[in-house]
Amino acid sequence: MSIFITGCTGYIGAHVTANLLAHSPAELNLLVRSRSDQEAGERLWRALQLHLDFPDFEEYLRSRIRVFRGDITEPRFGLDEAAYRDLVRTTDSVIHCAASLNRKSEKSCLNVNLRGTLEVVQLAMRARDGHGLRRFSHVSTVAVAGQRANEVVEEDSAIDWSRSDYDPYARTKKFCEHMVRQLLPDVSRTIFRPSIVLGDSRRPETNQFEMVRAFVFLAGLPALPFQPNARLDIVPVDYVADAISTLHMKETPAHEIYHLSSGAGSETFAQLTDALAKAQGKRGPVFAPKLENTSEKVIRALSGRAGKIGGLATLLKVFLPYLVWNTVFDNRRVVAEMERKPAPFSQYCYPLMRYARANNFGYNYREWGVSPDRESLALSQAAVANAVRESRQ
């Protein structure tokens, strides 16, 4: 029996997949959107190569991974009857990571987050009715807490249906949590709510740059329109992935909902800028909180325009609410379960910034395979085709 993972080619999903491959014996059913078997393998390799070498990737394809080519927004993921039946038959738990983070597009959030989650829940219900479902783990977001300011939010009091939401992403993820609870009342559930996921505390390399680009831009400004003592709840992706995979595999987690966050350990703007200034041997920025409203108006005016400035303004417009709400999310539950706290952002933010700048905000993806030898490439391609083919038998 296998764990069904959605979003395995995404940022958090790839880390979760790699973590399970490295630290558990679990077999994995992976949903990958693609037009061909080879494209599915290439997408999966691009997602996982940050974590493992190609020979290991090949071995996992042969022994522990089954690839299902499908789309989360399609009925039964667009799989044919035999493949879908096999997916249901071999799935004994679910980790639902797939989501649209397009905070500007309500259409995308509705399709991927709501319709997609409904398809995943329906698969879970069929697996439950057929042979039992051990657990359903849903990756949500702290943004389900809605518009906040100057607060510490605990898991069980985060959702307030009378409170306004920041954007379509937060709104749809809140309804996704509700859907999971309502439709799977008799299944063991874990709901994970990451805060701002930024960087990996173990290494500077990353292949996700949207938030990094915004961070590097702000880090280079001589003045910041923020309160110096406002806190940013930033958590490294390695801690998030480790918590998801560990608690999903645990026989009886202590709670249903976990904030994957820095909680009381969240650092202030001043602490982060001081750490960066010290690492670079420079003077830190001046804080001008009175300019916060003016800056927001300028960002809104420039967003959507062509060119680098317009693109950066659009990015900052999306993330600005998460930078100024001065709200942290209590993480005592996950810290108790993991028996360790997440690394503070100040410990790894400078290497992350250096890496992003040195690589022009891009990851140098390796080509398929580890050898230019045609025979090796053919064997590698065959391994992917076999993995996909087996999932349909």
Rosetta blueprint (number, residue, H / E / L):
1 M L
2 S E
3 I E
4 F E
5 I E
6 T E
7 G L
8 C L
9 T L
10 G L
11 Y H
12 I H
13 G H
14 A H
15 H H
16 V H
17 T H
18 A H
19 N H
20 L H
21 L H
22 A H
23 H H
24 S L
25 P L
26 A L
27 E E
28 L E
29 N E
30 L E
31 L E
32 V E
33 R L
34 S L
35 R L
36 S L
37 D H
38 Q H
39 E H
40 A H
41 G H
42 E H
43 R H
44 L H
45 W H
46 R H
47 A H
48 L H
49 Q L
50 L L
51 H L
52 L L
53 D L
54 F H
55 P H
56 D H
57 F H
58 E H
59 E H
60 Y H
61 L H
62 R H
63 S H
64 R L
65 I E
66 R E
67 V E
68 F E
69 R E
70 G L
71 D L
72 I L
73 T L
74 E L
75 P H
76 R H
77 F H
78 G H
79 L L
80 D L
81 E H
82 A H
83 A H
84 Y H
85 R H
86 D H
87 L H
88 V H
89 R H
90 T H
91 T E
92 D E
93 S E
94 V E
95 I E
96 H E
97 C L
98 A L
99 A L
100 S L
101 L L
102 N L
103 R L
104 K L
105 S L
106 E H
107 K H
108 S H
109 C H
110 L H
111 N H
112 V H
113 N H
114 L H
115 R H
116 G H
117 T H
118 L H
119 E H
120 V H
121 V H
122 Q H
123 L H
124 A H
125 M H
126 R H
127 A H
128 R H
129 D H
130 G H
131 H H
132 G L
133 L L
134 R L
135 R E
136 F E
137 S E
138 H E
139 V E
140 S L
141 T L
142 V H
143 A H
144 V H
145 A H
146 G L
147 Q L
148 R L
149 A L
150 N L
151 E L
152 V E
153 V E
154 E L
155 E H
156 D H
157 S H
158 A L
159 I L
160 D L
161 W L
162 S L
163 R L
164 S L
165 D L
166 Y L
167 D L
168 P H
169 Y H
170 A H
171 R H
172 T H
173 K H
174 K H
175 F H
176 C H
177 E H
178 H H
179 M H
180 V H
181 R H
182 Q H
183 L H
184 L L
185 P L
186 D L
187 V L
188 S L
189 R E
190 T E
191 I E
192 F E
193 R E
194 P E
195 S L
196 I E
197 V E
198 L L
199 G L
200 D E
201 S L
202 R L
203 R E
204 P L
205 E L
206 T L
207 N L
208 Q L
209 F L
210 E H
211 M H
212 V H
213 R H
214 A H
215 F H
216 V H
217 F H
218 L H
219 A H
220 G L
221 L L
222 P L
223 A E
224 L E
225 P L
226 F L
227 Q L
228 P L
229 N L
230 A L
231 R E
232 L E
233 D L
234 I E
235 V E
236 P L
237 V H
238 D H
239 Y H
240 V H
241 A H
242 D H
243 A H
244 I H
245 S H
246 T H
247 L H
248 H H
249 M H
250 K L
251 E L
252 T L
253 P L
254 A L
255 H L
256 E L
257 I E
258 Y E
259 H E
260 L E
261 S L
262 S L
263 G H
264 A H
265 G H
266 S L
267 E E
268 T E
269 F H
270 A H
271 Q H
272 L H
273 T H
274 D H
275 A H
276 L H
277 A H
278 K H
279 A H
280 Q H
281 G L
282 K L
283 R L
284 G L
285 P L
286 V E
287 F E
288 A L
289 P H
290 K H
291 L H
292 E H
293 N H
294 T H
295 S H
296 E H
297 K H
298 V H
299 I H
300 R H
301 A H
302 L H
303 S L
304 G L
305 R L
306 A L
307 G H
308 K H
309 I H
310 G H
311 G H
312 L H
313 A H
314 T H
315 L H
316 L H
317 K H
318 V H
319 F H
320 L H
321 P H
322 Y H
323 L H
324 V H
325 W L
326 N L
327 T L
328 V E
329 F E
330 D L
331 N L
332 R H
333 R H
334 V H
335 V H
336 A H
337 E H
338 M H
339 E L
340 R L
341 K L
342 P L
343 A L
344 P L
345 F H
346 S H
347 Q H
348 Y L
349 C H
350 Y H
351 P H
352 L H
353 M H
354 R H
355 Y H
356 A H
357 R H
358 A H
359 N L
360 N L
361 F L
362 G L
363 Y L
364 N L
365 Y L
366 R L
367 E L
368 W L
369 G L
370 V L
371 S L
372 P L
373 D L
374 R H
375 E H
376 S H
377 L H
378 A H
379 L H
380 S H
381 Q H
382 A H
383 A H
384 V H
385 A H
386 N H
387 A H
388 V H
389 R H
390 E H
391 S H
392 R H
393 Q L
